[in-house]
Amino acid sequence: MGLLAGSASTLKATSRRSPSCDEQATALAISAVQGRGTEWCVHDGAMSRYGAGAKPNARGKASGSTRTIPRPAVPPGPVRDLKELIYLAYVSAGTPTLDEMAALVAADDGIGGSPSRDTIGRLIGDATVPARQADVLALLTVLTRMAAGDVASIVQHAARLWTDARLVEPIGRLVVDLDPHALEVHHAIAKDGVTGLPAYVERDHDARLRTIVTEVTAGASRLAMLVGTSSTGKTRACWEAVQQLPTGWRLWHPIDPERPQAALAELSRVGPRTVVWLNEAQHYLLNEQHGEAIAAGLRELLADSSRGPVLVLGTIWPGPNYFGKLTTQPAPDDPDLFGQARVLLANREIHLPPAFTRSVIDELRTSTDPRLVEAATHARDGLVTQYLAGAPELIKIYQTATPGPRALLEAAMDARRLGHPLGLPLAFLEAAAEAYLTDTEWDLLPDDWLIHSLALLSRPVKGARGPLHPQKRARGAGQPISIPAGQSYRLADFLDQHGRATRQLERVPALFWKAAVQHSGAEASKALANAALHRGMTQTACLLFARAGSYTKIGAILAQSGRLDEALAMYEKAANAGDFAAVRAAIKLLTSKRRVDEALAWYERAVSAGDLHALSSAGRFLSRVGRLDEALTWYERAAASGNGNAFRTAADDLARADRLDEALTWYERAVATDDLALQTAAGHLVKAGRLDEARAWYARAASADNSSAFLLSALVLSVGWDRFDEALLWYEKAATAGDPRALQTAAERLVEAGRLDEALTWYERAATAGTHDALQTAADKLVEGGRLDEALLWYEKAATAGDPLALHTAAEHLSAAGRLDEALTWYERAVTAGSPRVTAAAHSLANAGRLDEALTWFERAATATGNAYVFLVAAKALAEAGRLDEALTWYERAAAGGFSDAIQSAGDRLAEAGRLDEALTWYERAAISGERRVLVQAASHLEAVARQEEALAWYERATKMPAVEAPGHGKLRFGPSGIPDPAKEGVIALRALGRHNDAEALRLYGWGPSGHIADPWDLTCLLNTAQPGQLDS
């Protein structure tokens, strides 16, 4: 095999990304060192070369050779490219000893460098940049000569790589050079001439951060996400943590040109001893376009030892629109928009309390920092950090503002709560502010109101930034940030959160949306379009998406509204602009509607765009609609394009269509490229009862030493219990061949055969072989066999092996057996061992009627997890136990914790208990908080008890409540296009009232910004998105 092929396989084994241009050039250059009469093999991740007469020994080295220098782990970039070249040259030369290489270098006076034996070792096996170019060129000259290669080509390429490696600037800046305020640590109030950061007061979360920093300093890569409300000290805590890192650590804060784009563009460059600073992490991870890619990149960074150690620090607000949105498992029918982020953040959050404890506040009163003394004296409810950030003064300015400044602040608050990026363009603020003024206020404003309002709002507050301050580029960030709309302003963080809390139920005025359509940039337009879509305002959403050029999203909206031909026109527009996602979306739409011929045309378009997978996808679609013979033609094309799986897919379709003999022909064709073809064919023969033929196919697979084939052969043999002992021999073969499932599968079959004691031996062997759940499975089988006490010993083994859930399972079985007090001991152990299922004990106690004890465990769970959902679960348990009045208190606590569903749940419980008038009060509260579907729910309850007049009134209200002003607090319905469908309840209510024409109009056109069903509109309104008068006002 040539060196080029060998180097490609080595690169693949060590890198998850596609080779860069430099890597490809390196592979081409190193191919020049290939000697004649040479064979290559890869062993333990390194290539070795044997001359024509050399024989490899048992370790994969030529006889007489010494230990191979380990390959260095180097993160992506120019340094890796250089090290790849050196190492591949080393192995191509037959991995000579250090003494041999040093002697050859010393003997050649014609090469410029003279690296010593130790230097040569570092050049090959160290991950750092070589200090002297001459040493690199000297070593490569010797190695290339040993491989009878082209010295000139190698030396020329190596010289360029060395220069690139020396010139590359590591990402980020040295921690010691950074300004905390440039990293968005809040400015603090000034007092008696004292400015800068106040003296730091450590709290419990700082101890956890210190532990993480210690682990990172020792070589681990870690992530910590600090969760807390505004101005609770999250960013300051992160700043103090990085001060503990050793000298030489760098910090990267991706912000330019926009945070998510900056993070995604440069994340692959992050290398060892780097802090990734994700302040306001929602801007990265909740970004619709890039968030999941960023989360995936961070996961890869943390898992890649060659790029570590790294420390990822982030901050985020709590609640269902921020941290909860990233970490909550979606409902089964809803799209999983944040799967990568949820895995990234699992068990990595640190919650910060909003307030200081009384004892700490007492200590602050004696501080030498007068600002801390003032905060300890005047801050209400222990909100010390908020006071230092100027929060009370900010609230005072807002509450006492005159109409002009107040309108600017409220426009900014609404823009931010709707998802607008941090920078608010002045042109947008000026236009949007008019929506928050009455006619009289507008008439009385002076012509220069904007200048005076901005001067007032941008004025510092006790040394901290004002309520609405000009946004500047980070100091030292290079070129100024380009803002198309001119100067941008940023709302103070505390007012940002204050607006979200106090204005979430306020209707956004129609003039605000007009300003958004006319003045929003691309990223802002997408965010505000999604907000409009969540409110059922499909026309406004489409206008904003059009401004952002997101025609694929417009197509999805139109498709969901039943406007299929218009949707296809938008997909056409997007596809012509180069958005391949539109092609996929059009195919999905057409296939769902079984518009076969049109779908096939889009499949052809996908193929022409280079998506060869579309060939097999088209085949599967045709098979589903019963046009199998046409499908086979597409499968033939897929196979011809290099898709080896196409043969097996075609065979599977034929087998499912009861054309098994034809299927076997296709399986036969698949054998050459698909390892599973033989087994799959055998499986279909088993289902058809043709066991002798199945065994023949399994035997062919087994002859290829395929461990899975051994396992499946055993399954076939054990179909008839008369040959079960023969099957066990096949399971043994599968285990010996390395199939980790064989031992446990054999155990399960033994259990089915009633041979449980024999099965336990196999479970034990499976656990020893690394099957982690084998011990717990054995315990479960013992429980099923009525041998609980024996099972407990196996659960104990599983827990000792590192499975804390085994303790929970044991506890649940004890609880089910009526041995609840014993179960509680196991539950306690499980929680101590770190099991996340803290509420399980509470459920067991509740089910046993020991509800008061259960409530104690529910309280513990809420404290341990910080998740208010626990209150909802406790409320349900109380309600089911007939303690409804107590349940209402827990429903209140759940709602206060951000689960507004709790309000409707309380209403449902009251309605079921026959307390409908009380239920209506709770439904009223839910409706006010944005839960529009409760109007329909209340109406249906009233209908059920023949209170028709009142039911019609609630249905009528449902038709007049288009705006969900608290998206995220309740459950939105998602339609088949994967986008929210908040108009659903309005349509249902209109139909219940017999207003079918209005219901159809709402389905097609959505709500207008003013709260009425939008007038009919078509795609022509999207062709000129910035023209005034397009929104009903």
DRENVEXMI-31564 format. One record per residue (C-alpha): residue in one letter; x, y, z. Coordinates in steps of 0.001 Angstrom, whole numbers, padded with zeros to 6 digits, always signed. Each point is the difference from the previous one (the first is absolute). Example, Ala and Ser with C-alpha at 12.3 -4.5 7.8 and 13.67 -1.06 7.14 Angstrom:
A+012300-004500+007800S+001370+003440-000660
! end
This chain:
M+000000+000000+000000G+001320+003511-000764L+000733+002542+002683L-002711+002350-001150A-002696-002573+000762G+001655-000870+003262S+000205+003589+001110A-003638+000566-000859S-001074-002895+002224T+002169+001307+002807L-001423+003474-000317K-003515-001441+000097A+000761-001845+003190T+001167+003126+001775S-002263+002760-001259R-003768+000333-000228R+000066+002813-002509S+000653+000033-003719P+003654+000518-000964S+000974+003615-000510C+001830+001222-003077D+003227-000130+002001E-000700-003577+001039Q-000641-000994-003584A+003214+001717-001059T+001804-001790+002819A-001337-003336-001176L+001120+000728-003528A+003429+001142+001138I+000565-002948+002296S-001009-002344-002779A+003256+001050-001615V+001959-001860+002658Q-001492-003413-000897G+002725-002578-000629R-000209-002863-002439G-000596-003560+001113T-001659+001225+003200E-003049-001340+001832W-002026+002018+002495C-002203-000859+002958V-001758+001945+002699H+000520-001129+003580D-001216+001807+003125G-000746+003113-002031A+003446+000265-001631M+001286-001172-003375S+002993-002314-000268R+002079-000839-003074Y+001645-003302-000728G+002556-000474-002709A-000380-002831-002427G+001926-002380+002240A-001155+001130+003446K-002625-001961+001921P-002276+001533+002577N+000191-001387+003511A-002956-000562+002327R-000234+003697+000882G-000165+001125-003619K+003626+001231-000170A+002815-001257-002168S+002233-002444+001870G+002673+001735+001973S-001664+003430+000042T-000406+002018+003182R-003041+001751+001454T-001807+002346-002381I-000235+003619+001137P-003683+000695+000837R-001848+002271-002372P-000612+003453+001576A-003581+001157+000626V-000289+003428-001639P-003157+002075-000499P-001015+001029-003525G+002033+002724-001680P+003405+000703-001555V+001903-001616+002888R-001858-003272-000572D+000729+000166-003731L+003738+000330+000698K-000022-002761+002600E-001930-002294-002351L+002711+000480-002615I+002827-000717+002430Y-001668-003068+001495L-001016-001486-003327A+003544+000508-001278Y+001245-001773+003125V-002191-003070-000500S+000649-000040-003742A+003700-000316+000814G-000714-003113+002041T-000100+001695+003452P+003800+000104+000451T+001451+000407+003474L+000974+003378+001408D+003643-001024-000081E-000240-000956-003688M-001622+003303-000934A+002413+002076+002090A+002995-001776-001548L-001226+000581-003554V-000645+003686+000681A+003430+000448+001580A+001727-001766-002910D-001456+002339-002624D+001801+003341-000140G-002170+001123-002891I-003173+000586+002025G-000387+003168+002014G-001409-001338+003250S+001557-002259+002587P-002731-001124+002418S+001156-002129+002905R-001427-003391+000884D-002419+001565+002542T-000995+002766-002420I-000851-002602-002654G-002210-001760+002522R-001855+003245+000665L-000302+000822-003697I-001774-003321-000593G-001934-000610+003200D-000647+003401+001611A-003093+002093-000741T+001749+003391+000097V+001312+002082-002917P+003674-000777-000735A+002236+002933+000921R+002395-000183-002971Q-001024-000512-003612A+003448-001356-000855D-000425-002897+002436V-003317-000970-001626L+001460+000087-003507A+003073-001967+001045L-002058-002786+001558L-002406-000187-002961T+002930-000121-002432V+001413-003059+001788L-003368-001749+000324T-000964+000610-003630R+003322-001370-001186M-000561-003128+002109A-003307-000489-001824A+001589+000690-003388G-002313+002994-000512D+000090+003460-001567V+001991+002084+002492A-000500+003312-001790S-003808-000244+000027I-000117-000945+003670V+002410+002724+001135Q-001823+002699-001978H-003385-000986+001399A+001347-000347+003558A+001562+003462-000107R-003372+001551-000818L-001823-002009+002677W+002568+000991+002650T-000462+003672-000898D-003797-000320+000165A+000235-001770+003364R+002247+002701+001459L-002190+002820-001293V-003335-001399+001124E-001478+001985+002841P-001790-002082+002640I-003667+000792+000355G-000981+002376+002784R+002132+002230+002223L+002062-000715+003084V-002176+000074+003107V+002470+002293+001727D-000536+002651-002710L-003779+000114+000216D-002316+002655+001407P-002944-001501+001917H-002365+002645-001370A+000919-000976-003567L-001267-003456+000959E-003303+001577+001079V+000524-000031+003751H-002405+002694+001181H+001388+003374+000956A-000731+000719+003650I-001237+003195+001578A+002595+002536+001140K+000248+001167+003602D+002364+002471+001674G+002290-000090-003005V+000294-003813+000061T-000516-001564-003438G+000865-003232-001777L-001013-003481+001108P-001196-000246+003589A+001763-002386+002353Y-001161-003525-000771V-002106-001949+002460E+000105-003760-000545R-003144-002118+000215D-000809-003697-000369H+000100+000048-003783D+003565+001313+000076A+001147-003154+001761R-001456-002104-002827L+001701+002198-002580R+003307-000327+001843T-000279-003790-000161I-000621+000187-003752V+003017+002295-000496T+002141-002418+001989E-001071-002877-002248V+000721+002066-003094T+003430+000989+001290A+000722-003699+000469G-000719-000643-003690A-003758-000611-000278S-002404+001920-002257R-003103+001292+001740L-003125+002114-000550A-001883+001962+002635M-003236+001844-000762L-000927+002559+002666V-003769+000448+000243G-001470+003008+001747T-002158+003063-000496S+001419+003346-001115S+002755+001574+002071T+000403-002933+002411G+003774-000198-000521K+000233-002675-002709T+002534+001720-002241R+002035+001300+002950A+000203-003542+001414C+001341-001231-003340W+002543+002824-000045E+001246-000901+003467A+000229-003662-001040V+002290+000670-002969Q+002332+002028+002233Q+000917-003321+001637L+001346-001488-003248P+003762-000335-000488T+001961+002552-001997G-000268-000457-003750W-003716-000801-000228R-001939+001879-002662L-003643+001050-000135W-002161+000126-003133H-003183+002062+000019P-001787-000444-003364I-001990+003183-000699D+000977+001458-003382P-001842+000396-002391E-002862-001755+001832R+000408-002394+002894P-001313-003236-001552Q+001800+000550-003310A+003259+000820+001768A-000245-003097+002189L-000767-002352-002857A+002669+001458-002287E+002902-000320+002451L-000979-002811+002385S+002116-002542-001855R+003103+002134+000702V-000285-000263+003778G+003029-001784+001375P+001508-000949+003363R-000024+002343+002990T-002859+002131-001341V-003088+001332+001755V-003086+000196-002236W-002014+002915+001401L-003729-000305-000767N-001500+002807+002021E-003741+000256-000737A+000125-003533-001409Q-003531+000263-001339H+001373+002069-002883Y+002074-002999-001037L-002014-003092+000914L-003520+001300-000635N+000918+001407-003407E-002407-001577-002483Q+002528-000321-002823H+003250-000841+001781G-000825-001027+003580E+000046-003774-000447A+003170+000128-002100I+001707+002020+002735A-001147-002470+002673A+001278-002919-002080G+003322+001772-000509L+000352+000587+003735R-000724-003658+000713E+002669-001025-002478L+002451+002508+001507L-000528-001342+003521A+000426-003595-001177D+003150+000593-002078S+003022-000593+002243S+002349+001418-002632R-001632+003416+000462G-000114-000031+003777P+000047+001119+002626V-002666+002596-000701L-002480+001730+002278V-003400+001037-001363L-001766+002545+002197G-003501+001231-000750T-002717+002011+001657I-003726-000063-000649W-003257+001027+001604P-002292-002663+001481G-003539-000684-001073P-001865-001648-002867N+001174+002516-002622Y+003692-000382+000818F+001706-002829+001893G-003233-001961+000242K-000549+000261-003739L+003417-001564-000621T-000286-002802+002536T-003671-001045-000015Q-000801-003184-001904P-002582+000829-002683A-003327-001747-000174P-000007-003133-002194D-001812+001737-002874D+002062+003208+000104P+003267+000567-001906D+003169-000344+002082L+001598+003365-000705F+002707-000139+002673G+001078-003642+000264Q+003726+000800-000285A-000217+002799+002559R-001949-002164+002442V+002731-002657-000034L+002726+002662+000204L-001504+001606+003115A-001080-003153+001844N+001248+000152+003611R+002273+002933-000837E-002082+002862+001345I+000743+002020+003154H-002959+001933+001365L+000656+003373+001641P-002345+001299+002702P-001400+003463-000661A+000729+001219+003523F+002767-000020+002604T-000613-001692+003324R-000489+002067+003135S+003340-001081+001472V+001912+001089-003110I-001818+003338-000055D+001012+000577+003622E+003635-000581-000979L-000290+002461-002883R-000987+002786+002368T+003598+000026+001280S+001635-000106-003471T+002708+002509-000926D-001804+000522-003313P-002599+002741+000571R-002144-001340-002842L-000406-003357+001733V-000903+001778+003230E-002636+002064-001821A-001404-003065-001766A-000180-001982+003254T-001785+002914+001636H-002486+000941-002717A-000570-003064-002216R-003414-001538+000564D-000436-003742+000529G+003740-000683-000209L+000255+001075-003670V+003535+001309+000401T+001386-000638-003498Q-003079+001543-001576Y+000447+003123+002113L+003661+000251-000975A-000986-000204-003687G-002325+002985+000477A-003239-001979-000255P-002158+002108+002354E+001014+003203-001765L-000739-001551-003407I-003506-000976+001112K-000558+003486+001384I+001043+001602-003292Y-002392-002230-001909Q-002946+000480+002321T+000352+003787+000103A+000926+000516-003662T-001822+002549-002121P-001791-001279-003137G+002956+000175-002417P+002573-001922+002079R-002686-002394+001270A-001068-000835-003557L+003609-000735-001013L+000486-002256+003025E-003230-001917-000572A+000761-000454-003689A+003432-001323+000987M-001498-002281+002668D-002513-001484-002400A+002608-000438-002727R+002283-001899+002345R-002729-002211+001452L-001039-000869-003557G+003523-001164-000779H+001705+003029-001602P+003805-000191+000302L+001758+002185+002583G+000720+002862-002398L-003153+002037-000689P+000425+002242-003082L-000898+003619+000618A-002220+000174-003086F-002027-002943+001310L-000280+001436+003523E-001157+003364-001289A-002694-001547-002195A-001115-002595+002560A-000219+002528+002848E-002873+001752-001772A-002114-003089+000712Y+000245+000687+003744L-001225+003589-000093T-003563+001213+000053D-001133+002474-002628T+000146+002775+002592E+003476-000953+001172W+001232-000101-003613D-001476+003436-000723L+001677+001532+003063L+003468-001443-000608P+002553+002574-001220D+001746-000622-003312D+003280-000806+001750W-001580-002457+002440L+002144-002884-001179I+003307+001777+000610H-001004+001090+003498S-001462-003422+000872L+003126-001854-001062A+002226+002441+001877L-002012-000649+003150L-000116-003791-000358S+003679-000426-000913R+001186+002007+003007P+001973-002209+002467V-001778-001035+003186K+002306+000324+003006G+002966-000934-002167A-001807-002909-001729R-001438+000075-003509G-003327+001717-000541P-003350-001581-000869L+000508+000197-003786H+003630+000503-000946P+001863+000085-003325Q+001425-003377-000981K+003741+000076-000614R+002369-002572-001387A+002116-001798+002590R+003185+001903+000819G+002853-001453-002038A-002353-001978-002243G+001438+001431-003213Q-002191+001504-002668P-003233+001646+001168I-003114-002113-000246S-001966+000852-003127I-003597+000909+000801P-002036+000667-003171A-002597+002105+001790G+002616+002225+001641Q+000419+000329+003754S-001482-002755+002143Y-001017+000132+003631R-000085-002621+002716L-002597-000300+002731A+001393-000415+003517D-000130-003660+000992F-002076+000598+003099L-002616+001950-001937D+000087-002713-002645Q-001033-002601+002558H-002380+002405+001728G-001787+000490-003308R-000321-003729-000558A-001559-000442+003434T-002377+002978-000065R-000904+000339-003668Q-000486-003628-001007L-003775+000416-000142E+000025+003368-001785R-001144-000090-003602V+002689+001125-002424P-001372+002991-001953A-000522-000231-003749L+002376+002917-000675F+002777-001975+001697W-000354-002760-002584K-000013+002551-002826A+003264+001442+001348A+001451-003497+000206V-000867-000729-003629Q+001539+003272-001140H+003151+000224+002127S+001140-003437+001235G+003209-001652-001112A+000124-003626-001135E+000567-001605+003412A-002541+002251+001720S-002539-000634-002756K+000227-003756+000530A-000426+000317+003762L-002949+002381-000259A-001530-002118-002776N-000013-002972+002342A-001632+002144+002691A-002712+001060-002464L-000485-003609-001032H-000468-001056+003637R-002790+002542+000165G-001757-001355-003074M+000904+003110-002035T+000985-001880-003128Q-000011+002990-002361T+002342+001985+002259A+002193-003047+000472C+000267-000496-003759L+000892+003662-000550L+002784-000207+002553F+001304-003323-001321A-000015+001512-003507R+002072+002909+001278A+002489-002543+001322G-000078-001975-003247S-001403-003068+001814Y-002317-001153-002777T+000172-003628+001115K-001579+001003+003294I-002715+001915-001841G-000701-003136-001990A-000416-001971+003224I-002464+002578+001344L-002059-000052-003171A+000045-003788-000083Q-001296-000137+003553S-002777+002432-000939G-001081-002349-002785R+001275+002310-002747L+002049-002700-001693D+000539+001471-003449E+001160+003306+001481A+002276-001936+002328L+001557-001757-002970A+000563+003380-001668M+001946+001145+003063Y+002005-003205+000056E+000754+000617-003681K+001219+003507+000819A+002171-001254+002845A+001426-002850-002056N+000890+002378-002816A+001877+002092+002566G+002072-003043+000940D-001827-001188+003117F+000013-003763-000355A-002172-000354+003120A-002841+001295-002161V+000375-002961-002344R-000302-002391+002926A-002983+001919+001375A-001775-000120-003363I+000608-003729-000225K-001331-000505+003511L-003124+002014-000773L-000732-001736-003290T+000653-003489+001344S-002271+000654+002996K-002761+000956-002426R+000887-002923-002326R+000415+002289-002974V+002303-002572-001502D+000999+001379-003371E+000722+003467+001384A+002016-001543+002824L+002064-001996-002472A+000852+003195-001883W+001374+001511+003241Y+001874-003230+000739E+001641+000363-003428R+000861+003562+000922A+001612-001185+003223V+002070-002534-001915S+001126+002674-002443A+001098+002121+002978G+002265-002835+001145D-002224-001717+002570L+000423-003606-001138H-001877-001214+003097A-003115+001366-001678L+000132-002971-002381S-000632-002546+002734S-002434+002364+001759A-002050+000182-003183G+000078-003776-000199R-001333-000330+003544F-002761+002518-000738L-001084-001814-003154S-000002-003258+001915R-002258+001496+002663V-002532+001168-002583G-000100-003415-001645R+002131+000734-003073L+002679-002525+000891D+001168-000784-003514E+000726+003703-000580A+001740+000076+003373L+002371-002715-001150T+001145+002233-002847W+000941+002728+002488Y+001771-002556+002193E+001990-001111-003052R+001067+003611-000561A+000893+000365+003682A+002163-003100-000101A+001698+001204-003188S+000825+003273+001782G+001882-001901+002704N-002713-000546+002602G+000650-003576+001031N-002999-000008+002334A-002408+000451-002916F+000071-003701-000850R-001039-000992+003519T-002673+002717+000191A-001512-001246-003265A+000171-003560+001284D-001732+001017+003248D-002821+001651-001940L-000435-003093-002162A-000027-002257+003054R-002662+002126+001674A-002040-000233-003184D+000142-003825+000224R+002325-000175-003009L+002601-001879+001995D+001638-001910-002808E+000615+003226-001901A+001236+001548+003248L+002596-002754+000398T+001475+000942-003375W+000461+003586+001195Y+001441-001169+003331E+002480-002053-001998R+001029+003137-001897A+000352+001858+003320V+002419-002511+001537A+003086+001588-001556T-000617+003427+001566D-002298-000602+002966D+001090-002053+003006L-003580-000410+001183A-001464-001322-003242L+000473-003687+000811Q-001474+000343+003461T-002960+002092-001151A-000861-002473-002739A+000156-002790+002545G-002294+001937+002305H-002664+000260-002686L+000337-003706-000704V-000557-000693+003699K-003180+002096-000064A-001154-001968-003042G+000604-003285+001817R+002805-001040-002372L+002423-000880+002792D+002284-002299-001941E+000641+002686-002580A+000454+002552+002799R+002680-002140+001646A+001832-000204-003322W+000101+003795-000267Y+001089+000318+003640A+002687-002585-000605R+001366+002084-002869A+000138+003022+002278A+001658-002018+002749S+002645-001209-002440A+001095+003631-000315D+000700-000027+003769N-002886+002359+000574S-000815-000035+003699S-003508+001351-000579A-000634-002920-002369F+001006-002397+002790L-002515+001675+002243L-002792-000088-002567S+000743-003616-000819A-000497-000769+003650L-003324+001822-000047V-001168-002090-002951L+001060-003222+001679S-001763+000949+003204V-003279+000600-001837G-000547-003689+000578W+000887-000840+003587D+001048-003500-001064R+003280+001471-001301F+000535+002554+002743D+003215-001491+001370E+001435+000155-003500A-001022+003657-000088L+002005+000645+003171L+003133-001139-001821W-000660+002641-002647Y-000446+002610+002696E+003417-001027+001342K+001480+000446-003467A-001583+003430-000303A+001407+001056+003364T+003450-001292-000922A-000224+001915-003291G-000574+003187+001968D-003759+000513-000187P-000862+001701+003329R-003695-000939-000299A+000506-003726-000222L+000385-000784+003696Q-002969+002049+001134T-002178-001233-002865A+000809-003581+000941A-000953+000783+003574E-003331+001447-001089R-000763-003063-002123L+000827-002226+002967V-002452+001999+002095E-002661-000542-002673A+000780-003718+000151G-000562+000005+003755R+003698-000564+000799L+000505+003088+002164D+002864-001332+002130E+002031-000776-003114A-000887+003426-001366L+001537+001710+003028T+003405-001409-000899W-000277+001489-003489Y-001141+003359+001397E+003055-000004+002271R+002262-000667-002970A-001708+002737-002039A+000619+002536+002772T+003638-001025+000204A+000261+000450-003783G-001250+003582+000310T-003775-000231-000503H-000902+002617+002596D-003658-000839+000495A+000481-003769+000287L+000079-000004+003803Q-003176+002031+000327T-001720-002106-002677A+000856-003135+001972A-001457+001604+003088D-003169+000913-001911K-000388-003594-001164L+000330-001232+003589V-002725+002415+001050E-002243-001313-002775G+000694-003488+001323G-001119+001015+003475R+003542-000110+001454L+000212+003592+001262D+002556-000538+002755E+002412-001616-002454A-000686+002855-002412L+001081+002530+002616L+003476-001551+000026W+000238+000513-003773Y-001260+003579+000260E+002722+000515+002589K+002573-001339-002483A-001303+002336-002694A+000220+003004+002318T+003542-000931+000991A+000841-000154-003720G-001075+003640-000334D-003719-000100-000778P-001904+002145+002554L-003293-000686-001816A+000280-003606+001180L-000558+001281+003532H-003151+001757-001175T-001262-003096-001780A+000564-002087+003110A-001874+002561+002045E-002926-000031-002421H-000266-003791+000159L+000109+000084+003788S-002704+002653-000026A-002149-002089-002354A+000457-002969+002327G-001358+002037+002913R+003426+000338+001650L-000037+003785-000145D+002218+000741+002999E+002751-002144-001515A-000604+001738-003311L+000565+003409+001569T+003473-001075+001085W+000854-000916-003580Y-001526+003240-001291E+002174+001931+002439R+003094-001829-001219A-000942+000673-003628V-000325+003739+000569T+003313+000064+001858A+001600-001845-002931G-001121+002707-002400S-003112-001479-001561P-002105+002716-001626R-003303-001721+000814V-000515+001813+003292T-003801-000095-000217A-000280-003794-000176A-000164-000418+003773A-002688+002652+000171H-002097-001860-002569S+000366-003272+001910L-001053+001629+003249A-002949+001698-001681N-001125-003249-001598A+000171-001652+003426G-002231+002675+001488R+002837+001578+002007L-000499+003330-001689D+001375+002259+002727E+003324-001841-000131A-000167+000199-003795L-000310+003787+000170T+003273+000157+001935W+001722-001885-002812F-001607+002264-002588E+001432+002992+001868R+003425-001676-000032A-000275-000614-003721A-000887+003618-000713T+002971+001184+002052A+002398-002474-001611T-001013+000621-003610G-001249+003583+000050N-002835-001242-002198A-003434+001366+000836Y-001575-002842-001954V+000291-002006+003209F-002677+002234+001527L-002312-000918-002857V+000565-003708+000648A-000668+000457+003711A-003178+001914-000753K-001208-002828-002205A+000660-002527+002782L-001962+002093+002491A-002879+000462-002435E-000194-003721-000718A-000068-000629+003759G-003030+002246+000337R+001926+002812+001719L-000849+002514-002673D+000232+003161+002095E+003557-000880+001011A+000751-000872-003607L-000968+003513-001068T+002838+001405+002135W+002518-002215-001804Y-001482+000941-003371E+000627+003620+000994R+003637-000793+000805A+000453-001738-003349A-001444+002999-001825A+002284+002354+001930G+002920-002140-001142G-000812+000569-003662F-002410-002868-000754S-003109+001885-001034D-001531-003342-001009A-000563-000430+003726I-002726+002640-000056Q-002017-001883-002603S+000679-003306+001783A-001477+001439+003181G-003050+001109-001959D-000344-003469-001535R+000134-001629+003445L-002656+002344+001352A-002225-000626-003011E+000341-003768+000410A-000951+000393+003669G-003184+001812-000984R+001289+003376+001212L-000421+001622-003399D-000445+003589+001139E+003305-000170+001866A+001540-001665-003035L-001083+002916-002180T+001949+002354+002245W+003175-002020-000607Y-000755-000225-003721E-000353+003774-000005R+003463+000316+001535A+001437-002418-002542A-001543+001978-002858I+001508+003232+001327S+003429-001657+000137G-000230-000849-003685E-001448-003540+000162R-002498+000495-002792R-001090-003617-000204V-001625+000209+003447L-002770+002108-001481V-001052-002922-002136Q+000504-002358+002957A-002236+002106+002245A-002636+000221-002701S-000059-003767-000427H-000468-000524+003765L-002898+002462-000013E-001539-001770-002981A+000223-003310+001848V-002226+001331+002795A-002469+001664-002398R+001134+003587+000757Q-000172+000864-003703E-000183+003788+000264E+003156+000163+002092A+001741-002551-002233L-000668+002129-003068A+001441+003038+001790W+003269-001844+000671Y+000157-001245-003581E-000542+003594-001138R+002910+001159+002141A+002203-002667-001548T-000635+001494-003421K+001113+003438+001210M+003215-001013+001771P+002520-000485-002780A+003174+001062+001708V+001897-002392+002241E+002012+002655+001820A+001928-002476+002132P+001350-002562-002464G+001885-002768+001685H-002070+000185+003184G-002613-002309-001427K-000011-002853-002454L-000260+001000-003632R-001517-002361-002518F+002338-000964-002813G-001305-000789-003444P+001320-002503-002548S+002567+002524-001294G+001651+000088+003422I-000979+003614+000662P-002340+001338+002708D-003712+000001-000726P-001415+002440+002571A-003101+000758-002074K-001321-003508+000673E-002182+000927+002976G-001425+003030-001784V-001018-002177-002924I-001613-002516+002363A-001900+002746+001803L-001225+001616-003198R-001295-003323-001252A-001744-000618+003320L-001769+003330-000501G-001018-001007-003512R+002266+002641-001578H+001548-002367-002489N+000996+002680-002503D+001899+001886+002683A+001633-003229+001149E+001193-000676-003528A+001263+003578-000371L+001942-000303+003249R+001540-003271-001127L+001094+001496-003312Y+001063+003533+000990G+000638+000010+003774W-000462+002923+002346G+000826+003601-000770P+002153+002088+002401S-003053+001946+001172G-001741-003157+001274H-002417-000713-002843I+000099-002777-002566A+002319+001234-002720D-001502+001063-003304P+000711-002379-002889W+003548+000408-001233D+002150-001705-002593L+003651-000242-000906T+000083+003369-001736C+000236+001669+003434L+003297-001796+000542L+001662+001449-003087N+000549+003427+001539T+000355-000634+003718A+000996+003456+001113Q-002894+001992-001457P-002280+001661+002546G-003647-000813+000134Q+000386-003745-000364L-001095-000737+003536D-003499+000651+001150S+000017+002615+002678
! end
